[in-house]
Amino acid sequence: MKVFRFPSAYSILFLIIVFMAIQTWIIPAGKYQVETNEALGREVPIAGTYGEVDSNPQGVKEILLAPISGFYDPDTYLANGIDVAFFILIIGGFLAVVTKTGAIDSGIAKVTAALKGREQLLIPILMFLFSLGGTIYGMAEESLAFYPLILPVMIAAGYDSVTAVSVILVGAGLGTLGSTVNPFATVIASDAAGISFTSGITLRLVIYVLGLGICIAYVMRYAAKVKADPTCSIVAEMHESNREHFLSQRDETISSELTGSQKIILLLFLVAFGVMIYGVSVAGWWMAQMSALFLVASIATAFIARMSEQEFTNTFVDGARDLLGVALVIGIARGIVTIMNDGMITDTLLYWSEQAVSGLSSVMFINVMYWIEIVLSFFVPSSSGLAVLSMPIMAPLAEFSGVGRDLVVTAYQSASGIVNFITPTSGVVMGALAIGRVPYERWLKFIWPLLLIITVFLTIALSAGTMFE
């Protein structure tokens, strides 16, 4: 008798593509009229202008092209997810080159020795740092670069891959959920709603601080159980294979003393990530610039380690190959949005949402809107894309229920943030789980109690927010 095995991330995403293609035959096609928002530099929908249009149902050809369209538009050749996928491959090559020098192994040994008996401190410190990236600039795709670094450290400290993944994914995710000055969520949504992004920042700070405390406590509780008894791990049967995979090149007897060149390489390693964070948050960088940064850092690392040209190129290509599956996940996930947009059903879902919240009381309005944004977030995993799509419609409706537009922005980013812990349409989520070797259904088993706690917390916070308008 065969035991049922949960489908891989690739199968799940392709099944969602098929499902959404079927919906384009069922859901009426429609479009809002749009106008150019000078502040955002893009077109936004105009409330009250929705109308049905000729349908464009997606068939077998579109379904088969969707994973390709997820990388780039085959008609216009405009990039979709190909820049993110390429960045992942570059990161894989960079990390392989750095690992080849032994600097990572010695660094892990040094950190593990320094925190002997206090390994649990890694969790709140790292989650806080990643949450800062989330609340300040919406750390998402760029967080994928940190998983191959954090995973060996956490596993060497006695935890499992779920702990390592949650430190980054939950940490950065909660920061994005509680965004304060995040330009890709709070600022864009506030501009689209016609208000200053500082409006409502007090409530968002409360959500960020208390929400982060809840998440840290949850992850630390799980991690303590796993460290005390590895069989308590959600991925207990993968314990040995994960240690072999993530620590395969790490000699347990390796010295924690770093050579001079290894110190320079680790410094270069840290500087590269620091430059990346600065570039994204301040200099307006995105995937092309970040890819170039890590390509240059790879070459510099090989030069410092005195690698031969052949050794460098072979190592770099092998590292890129290790993350090829993650890069493929990115494109397939983007293909879902392509099917919806080409099938003309995205605006229809937004119109139905507009009708659902009209005429509600303030508390009911903000909570119903929160759940509507949750549903929309599954289909539009881009926080900036969802903001531009929904805020011009939802923000004006709030005034009829006595709700401030700033609270609508807070509800939107809270909903988008909580969905981005689990949505299979997000290359960030599926990519992180693929790197961490955490099956999707195991991640759901781990995260659902936390999602329930955070949802109750957000319901209370948003409801209380209506009383202080």
N, C-alpha and C positions, 0 to 999 in steps of 0.2 A: 504493500500500500504506500503510495507516494504521499509525502507530507507537503502540505501547501506552503509555498514560499512566496513571500510578498514580492511584487514586481520591483525591478530596479528603477532607479530614478529616470532612466531613459524611457522605459515602458510607461511609467506613470505620466510623464510629460506628453508623450505621443498620444496616449489615450485622452488626455485633456484636449489636445489639438483636435482630435476626432470629435469629441463631445461638443466643443465650441463650433466646429464646422457644421454639425447637425443643427445647432441652435440658430445658425444663420438661415436655415430653411424654415424655422418655426417663428422666431422673434421678428416682428416687422422692422424693416430697415427705416432709419430716420436720421435727420441731421438738424443741428441747431445752426442758425445763422451766426457768423463770427465777425469779430472786429479786431483790429490790431491794438494791443495794449502796449503803448510805448515804453512803459516802465519795465515790462517783462520781455519786450522784444519779440513777442509771438502773438498768434491769434488766439482769442478766447471766445467761448460761446456766449450768446446773449440770451438772458432769461426771457421766457415767453415766446421764443421764436422757433420752437421745435416743430418740425413737420415731417411727415413720412415721405420717403423717396423710393425710387425703384429699387427693388431688392437686388442684392448681388450675392446669392448663395454660394458658399464655398464647396467645391466638389473634390473628387479624388486628386485631380491635378494640384489644386491649391493645398490640400493636406500634405501631399508629398513634397511640395515646394516649401511648406511652412518652416521646417528646420533650417533650410537654406536661407529663407527670407529672414529668419531670426538673426543671421549673421550680416546680411546685406540685402538691400532691395534689388532683386534680379532685373527689374526694369530700369531703375534710375541709377543703380550702383551706389546709392547712398548707404553709409554704414548703419547697422543696427547694433548687434552685439559682437561684431567681429573685433572691435577695438579692445573690448574687455577680454575676449578669448585670447587674443594675441598677448595682452598684458599677463595673463595667467601663464602662458608658455614661457615668456621672458622671465617671470618670477621663478618658475620651476628650474630654468637653466641657471639663474643667479644663485639660488639656494644650493643647487648641486655643486657648483664651483666652490662656494664658501665651505660647504660640508667637506669637500674633498681635501681642503687644507688642514682639517682637524681642529680648526678654531672653534666650531660649534660644539664639538664633543668636549673639548677642554672647558669651554664656557659653561656647558651644562653641568659638568662635574664640579666646577667651582661654585656655581649657584646652589647646587644640591648640597654640597658640603657646608656652605655658609648658612643655609636654612635648615640644617639637620634638626629635626624635632619641631620646626616652626614652618613647615612647608605650607600649612594652611593659610599663611599670610599672603602667599602668592595670589590667592583667589580674590580677596577684596581689593588688593592693590591693582592688579591687572584689570579687573572689571571696572574699577573707577577710572583708570586711564582710558580704556576703550569707550566708556560711557561719555567721557569728555569729547572724544572724537565724534560721537553720535550727536550730542547736544549742540556742539559748536558748528560742525559742518556736515553732519549727516553721513558719517563714515559707513560705507556699504561695500561696493566692489573692492575698494582698496584694502579692506580688512582681510580679504582672501590671502594677501601676502603674508599675514602673520601666523596663519595656522601651521604651516610646516615648522615654524620656529617654536611656537608654544606647545604643540603636541609632544615632542620629545621631552621637554622640560617637565610637563605635568605627569607624563607616564613614568619618567625616571623618579619622580617624587612619590610614586605609589598610587596615583589616581588613574582614571581610565580616560578613554578618548572622548566620552560624553562630557566629562568634566572640562576637558581642554576646549572642546567646541563651544560649550555653554559659556565659558569665561569670555570668549570673544563675541559670539553671536548674541548672547543675552546681554552682555555688557554694552556693546555698541548699539544693539537693538533698543534697549531701554533708554539709552541716551537720545536716540532718534525719536522714540516715542515721546520723551519729555524734552523735545527740542526747545531751545531758548533763542538762539540767534542763527540757527541752521539756515543757510541761504537757499538750500534746495527744498525745504519744506516750509518752515515758518515764514521766511521773508517772501517767497514766491506766493504762498497762500494768502498772506496778509495783503500784498499788493493786488492780487486778484480779487480780494474781498473789499478793497478800497480803504484799508486802514493802515496805521503804522505797525510795524512788526513788534514794537515794544508794548503794544496794547495787550493786556492779559498775561504779561510775562510773569507776574507774581504767582498766579495759579500754575503756570507751566513749571516754575521753579519748585513749587511744592510737589507737583507730580513727579518731577525728575528726582528730587532728593528722597522722598518716601518710597517711590517706585524702585529706585536703585537699592535702597536698604532691604526691601522685600526680596529682590532678585538675588542679592549677595547672600542673604540668610538662607534662601532656598538652595542655591548651588553649594554653599558650604556644608549644609546639612547632608545633602546627597554625597558630596565628596568625602566627608568624614565616615559615612557608612561604608563606602567603597574601600577606603584605606584600611579600615578595621577588618573588613571582610570582603575580599574581591568578588565573592559569589553574589554579593548584593548589586553588582554592576548590571545595568541594563544590557550591556554587551558582554556578560561574563564569559560566555563560551568563546569569545574572541580575545580573551585576555592574553594568552601566549602568542597568538599570531600577531596581535597588535604590538606587543613588545618587540617581537622579531622584526616587524615591518618598520616601526618608528625608531627603534634603537639598534637596527641591524648592523650599522657601521660603528657602533659605539662600544669600545672595549671597556668592560667594567673596571679594568685595572688602570685605565688611562689616567695620567697625571692631571691634576687640576691646575698645575703651573703652566702658564701660557708662555710660549716663546715670544721673542720680540716681534717677529712677523705676524704671529697670530694675534697679538695685541693690536697691531695696526689694522689687520683685517677686520677684527671685531669692531674697532672704532669706525672704520669705513662702513661696515654693516649698519651700525647705529646711525651714522650720519646720513646714509642713503635713505633710511626710513624717515628720519627727521626732515630731510629736504623734501621728501614726498608729501609729508603732512603739511609743511609750509606751502609747497607749490599748489596743493589742492585747496587749502583753506584761504590763502592770501593771494597767490599769483595767478589764480584762474586756470591751473593745469587740469588736464584730464588724461585719458589713457595713453595717448601718443607720447606726451611728455614724460609720463611715469615709466613707460616702456623704455624710452631712450635712457632715462636715468639709470635703470637697473641693468641695461645692456652695458653702459659705460662702467658701472660699478663692477660688473662681472669681469670685464677686461682688466680693470685696475686690480681686482683681487688676484687674477691669474698672474699678472705682472709682479705683484708683491710676493706671491708664493713661488715665483720662478717656474711656473708651469710651461711645458713646451706647447707650441701651437696646436699640435695634434691632441695632446692630453686635455687642453682647454676646450677645444671644439667637441671632442667626444663626450666630455663630462657635461658640457652645456646642453648638448642635444639629448643625452640620456635624462637629464633633469626635466627638460621640456616634455619629453615623452611620458614621464611619470604623471604629469598633470594634463595630458591630452584629454583624458576622459572628463575632467572638470571643464575644460574649454568647450567640449561638445555639449555639455549640459547647459552652458550659458546660452548657446544659440538655439537649442531646442525650446528652452523656456521662453525666449523672446518670440518664437514662432507663434505662441498662443495669442499674444497681443496682435500680431500681424493678421491672423485669421479674423479676430474680432473687428479690427479696424477696416479691413478690406470687405468684410461682410456687412458693414454699416449697422452694426447692432450696439456699438459702444454708446452712442448718443441716446439710443432708445432706452437702455438700462438707466442712464442718467435722468431721462424724462420721467420714467416710472418712479424714480427716487424723489423727484421734485413733487410729483403728485402725492406721494405717501406722507409728506411732512406738512402739507398745507393745512393751516387752521388748527394746529395742535397747541396745547398749553406749553408754557416755557419748559417745564421739567420734561414733559413728554416729547417735545420737539427735539431737545438736545440729545436725549437718549435714543430716540428713533433715528435721528440723523447719524449718531455714532454707529449704530448697527448698519445703516445703509452704507456708510463709508467703509465699514468692514467688508461688506459684500463687494462693493466696487473695487476695493483694494486687491481682492483675489484676482480680478480681471485686469486691473491696471496696477502692477506692482511698483511702478515708478512713482515715488512720492511727489516729485515735481510735476509729472504728467497728470496725476490725480488732482493735484491742487489747481492746475490750470483748467482742467476739465470740469471740476465740481464747484469750486468756490464762487465763480461768477453767478452760478445758479442758486446755490444754497445760501450764501451770505445775505442777499436781499430778502429772502423768505423769512429769515430769522427775526427781522424787525416786526413782522406781523404777529409773532408769538412773544414779543417782548424780550428777545434774547439778543445780546450784543454780538456783533460780528466777530469780535476777538474770541468769544467762547466757541463759535462755529469753527474757527481756525484750530483751536485747542482740541475740539472733538475730532476734527479731520486728522490731525497729526497723531492723536492717540490711537485712533482706529487703524490708520496706516501702519503705525509702529507695531501694534500688537499682532497684526496679520503677518508682518515681515519676520516674525519668529518662526512661522511654520509654512508659509505659502509655497506650494510646489511650482508656482509660476515665476518664482524669483531665482535667478541664477546665483544670487548670493547665498541663499539658504541651501539649495541643492548642491552648489559648489562646495560649501563648507562641510556638508555631511559627506560628500564624496571624498574630500581630502582627509577627513577624520575617520573614514571607514565606519560611519554610523548609519545603519539602515534607516530609511525614512520612517518606517512604522515604529522603530525603537525610539527615535527622537520624539515622535508624537506621544508615546507612552511616558517619556521623561517629562515633557514640557506641559502636558495638558493641565495638571494641578496648578502650576504656576500661572498659566493663562487664566484659569478660573479665578484665582486670587486677585490678579491684576485687573481683571474685568470688573469684579465687585468693587475694588478700590477706585477704578476710573468712574464707575457709575455714581458712586458717592461723591467723588470730586466734581464731576460735571454737574450733578444735580445741585450741589452746594454752590457751584459757580453761578447758577441762575438767581440765587438769592442775594448776590452781592452786585448785581448789575445796576 
